[in-house]
């Protein structure tokens, strides 16, 4: 992980993003040399999820017009 100052990110934003796209991670420091943010690439997932896994196994029913009071909603 590279460290970089805010001013450098501002001056070279396109290059920073290009490096992130290639897998580089950046820790960003403010003027007080305190880290406050990170720019990291998004990791792609190979996990496959089945959509509708509970199809036909769950149900719900709304009584009346479906309107509830604030007190009912928060359980007071």
N, C-alpha and C positions, 0 to 999 in steps of 0.2 A: 504494500500500500504506500502510495506516495503522499507526502504532505504538500499542501499548496496554500498560499495566502489568497484571501478574497480578491485583492487587486489583481493577482495573476490570473485567477479564474475569469474575472471580468475582461481582462485584456486578451485572453487566449481561449475564450469559451468554446469555439468551434474545435480547436485542437484538443481541449480537455474531453469533449464529447467523443471525438474520434478515438482517443485513447481508451475511454470507457467502453466504447463499442468493441474494441479489441480485447477487453477483459481487465483493463487496469482499474484499480480502485483508488480514490482520492479522499484524504481527510482534509477538510478545509478549516483554516485558522482565521480568527478575526485579528484586529489590530493589536489586541492585548496578548497575542500568542496563545489564545484559548481555543481548542478545537470546538466547533459548534455544529458541524454538518459533515456528511459523507456523501460522495457520489459513487455509486456502485452499479455495475451492470446487472440487468435482470437475468436471473438464472432460469433457463428453460426447464420445464418439468416434463418427464416422459411418462408421468403417471396418467393413466387413462381412467376416467370416472364414468360410470354408467349413469345416464340421465334417466330419471323416473324410477329409481330403484324401489320406491315404496308404492308404485302405481297399483291401485286396487287393494292395498293393505291398510290404508288409513282414510279416515273421512272426518268431516265436521259438519255441524248444522248450526245455522243462525236462526234463533227464534225471533219472531216479530219482524220489525223493520231493520234490525241490525244496529240501531242506534243505542248508545249507552251514555250514561252521565260521566262526568269527569271523576266523580267519586267511585263509581263502579270500575272505571278503567284503572285507577290507581289502587283499588282494593281497600278503600276507606270504609 
